[in-house]
Amino acid sequence: MKILLARHGETSWNAEGRYQGQADIPLSATGEAQARALGERLRDVAIARAVASPLSRARRTAELALGDRAGMLTLDAGLAEIAHGTWEGLLASEIHERDPARLLAWRHEPHEVLMPEGESLQHVFDRAWPALARAADGMAADDTLLVVAHDAVNRVLLCHVLGIPFGRLWTFRQAPTTLNLLEGPDVDHLDVVRLNDCSHHTPLFGEAVHRAL
């Protein structure tokens, strides 16, 4: 079984450095172009099943990536982005003024943080991993699954597969419409084959670093 774990395309809030969380912000024109580029890359890939977060930026990314195969897409709320609570819609500079200690912890000890009126990384994992398992259930050895989710969701899933603690989730990146390729007999026995591959829209060393981290 192969799992293509993708992130949604860019939104205006990504570009501005605003924390999105579960605010339903649509793709920007740049994000739609990134999703179409992902679709070009996946055009000749036989995809047996596709599942996305119900937030519109992930759903639309999946639809554009699938093209005329978009009818296969299903949605799973377990793949929704981390709830940033009262941080949603704010710039990092604004959070620094209002909640500096928690922002510092989020950057250096993210596994210790409970978002104000929101979630922790463990909360995200506890719903996202079962969602991944549901998506992969019953797939054959040669099948490919496309999953389109979000930054924090992808990071906790990848940390688990890599066997590293959530406190290290900032040690790798997840670019807009990036691809992570996982392969194995089932979700409990996966290898990471590709990590943060966004070559369909960004040259080597060209990735933009978003400020909402």
N, C-alpha and C positions, 0 to 999 in steps of 0.2 A: 504494500500500500504506500502511495506517495501522497503527501499533504503539502499543498501550496498554501502557505500561510501569508496572507498579504495584509498590508495596512491600507486604509483609505487614502485617497488623494488629498491634496492641499485644500484648505479652506481659507477664507479671509482672516479668521481668527488665528489660524496657524501662522500665517504670514506676519500678523501684528504681534504675536507672542501672547495671545490671550488664552487663558485656561478654558478649555471647552467642557471637558467631562461629559455629562449627559445632556447638555444643551444641544438641541438638534440644528446644528449649523450646516448649511449645504456646501457642496463643493464650489470652489471658485472656478473661473475659466481655466486657470492654471491646473487645478485639480482635475477638471474634466479632461483636459489634454493629457495629463499623466495617466488617467484611467484608460483612455483610448490607446495610449502607447502600450500599456500593459496588455490590452486586448490584442494588439498586433503581435506582441511577443507570445501570447498564448494561443494564437489563431490555430496553429497546427497541433496543439496539445489536446489529446483526447481526455476530456474532463467528464467523469462519471457522475459527480454530484457537486453542488455548490451551495454553500451556506454563508450567510452574512449577518452581522449585527443589524438590528432594525433601524438604527440611527441613519438618517438619510445620506450622510456622507459615505458611509460604508455600503449601504444598499445600492446607491447610484454608482459607486466605484465598481461593485460586482456586476451590475447590469451592463455598464459600458465595457468592462473587461470581457464579459461573456458574449456580447453582441447578439447575434441571432439565436444563441443558446440560452438567453436570459430567462426563458420560461422554466428552466430547471431550478432556478434560485429559490431557496427557502430561507426564512429568517429565524434567528434564535436570540431571544433577549439575554441569554447568558453570555453573549459575546459583546454586549454593550460596554462602552468605555467606563472607566472608573468614575464614580460620582465624586466630583471635586467639591460638592456642596456650595458653601458661600464663596468659594474662590471662583466659581464659574463666571466667565465674562470679564475677569480682572486681568490686568497686566501683572507681570512679576514684580514690577516696581511698586504697584499699588498694594500687592500682597505684602511686600517687604515693609511697607509703612504700617499695615494693619495687623499682620500676623508673622513677625520676623522670625521668631523662634521655630515655628512650625515649618516655615519655608526653608530655613537652614537645615532642619532635620530631613525634610523631603529631598534635599539635594545630597545629603551625606549619609543619612540613615533612613532611607525611604520605607524600609520594612517596619519601622517603629511608629509610622505616622498614621493616624486616623484623620481623614479629611473632615473639616468642620461641617457637621450635618451631612457627611458623606461616608465614603468607604475607606477601608485599608486595602493594601495589596493582597492580603490573605482573603478578604471578602471577595475581591475580584477573582482570584484563583478558584475559590470554592464554587463559583458559578460558571467560570469559563472552562475549566477542565472537564466537567461533566458535559458541557455544550460541545466541546471538541469530541468527546467520546460518543455522544449521540450522533454527531455528524458522520463519524467514521464507522459506526456500527453496521456490520454486515457487508462491508466493502471487500471485494476480492483482492487477491495479492497484487494483481496488475492494475488495479483501479487508481485513479487520481482524483483527489478531493481538493476543491478550492474553498478556502475559508478567508473571508475578508472581515477584518476586525479593526482594532485600534492599537495605539502605541502601548499603553499600560497593559492591555490584555495580551498582546503579542509577547511583551517582555516577560510577564509572569509565566506564560506557557513555555517560552523558550528557556527561562531559568530552570524550570522543572525538568524539561527534557535534557538540558545540559548538566543537571545535577549541581547547580550553584544556588546559593541563597538569594532571596529577593533583595537583600541589601546590596547586591552587586548588579542590579538591573540597569544601572547607568553605564556599565562598562562596555556596552555595545549599543548601536543605534538602530532606529527603525524609521527610515525615510518614507515620505509619501509614496504610496503604491509599491513599496518595497516587496520583494519576494523572499520568503524563507522556505527552503525545501526540506521537509522531514520525510524520512523513509523507514519503514519497518513492518513487521507482521501485524502489529496492532498498536494502539496508542500508548500502551505501557512499555513498549520496546521500540522506541524511535531513535534514529540517528539524525543529527543535523547535518545535512549535505550542503546547503547554501544558507548564508546568513546575511540579511540586509543587502540583497542584490537589487539595485535600482538602475542597472545599466540600460534599461529600455528608455530612460529619459534623462539620465545624468551621466556625464563622463567621469572617468576615474578621478578621484580627488575633488570632484565638483559638487559634492552634496552640501546643501545649505543646512545649517544647524538652527533649528527652531528654538526660540527663547523661552517657551513655556515648558520648562523642565522642573 
